[in-house]
Amino acid sequence: MKKIVIILLVAFIIIQFFPIDKTNPPPTPGMDFLKIKNTPEPIAKIISTSCYDCHSNETQYPWYASISPASWFVKNHIDEGRKHLNFSTFAVYEPKQQAHKMEECIEMIEKEEMPLESYYVGHQDAKLTAEQRKELVKYFKKVKEDTERKMLF
């Protein structure tokens, strides 16, 4: 048993020499969802607090993102989040894709699949109330409808 503990401890120490890259891509204000959609401040605050760490280039890494293997989980989660939806580069999506992204946001929020439960561990302020969920859904529906309306003309 003692050998196993020593081996695990040595392995834990060794993996600390393989940190994740915590560099965020440079800001792109002209492409950012909150800016291009003129998001009202109260809604922008909710989105920034509950979504931007995983779905933007403005990730603020928590302290445990410096400790492997937790850092690998965090980095993978952020990479996956940005791949599915990146609010920082929202303007690069075609209008049809923007509308689809809004539909996905609506669905994820209504089903309470986002933010992920695991995200709350270090981010209690990201937990959405029922009222905040309603506000976000209403706002994302409006953005989706506005986008679809513009596609018709």
C-alpha positions, 0 to 999 in steps of 0.5 A: 500500500505504501508503494502505491501511495508513493507511486501516485504521489510521484506521478502527481508531482510529475504531471504538474510539469505539463501545464495547460495553456491559459492564454486567451485569444486577443479580444475582438470587440467588433465581433462580440455578441454583447456589443453587436447585439447591443445587449442591455446591461442587466442581461449582459451581466448575466451572460458574462457571469454565467456563460463567458468563461467557457463560451468566449475568449475572456476566460478567467481561469480558476485557481484549480486550473493550475493543478493537473489533472483538474487543469486538463478537465477545465481546458477541455471543457473550455475548448469544447465550449468555444467550439460549440459557441464563442460569444467573442467571435459571434459576428463571424457566424452567418445569420442562419448559424447565429439564429441556430446558436440562439435556438441552442442557447434557448434549449440549453437554458430551458432544459437547465443543461447550461451552465453545467452543474460542475461549473458551479463548484467554483462559480456560485455566482453563475447559478441562474435563478428561474427569473434569470433563465426566463430573461435569457430565454426571452432575450435569446428568442428576440435576438433569434427573431431579429436575425431571422427577420433580417435574413428575409430582407 
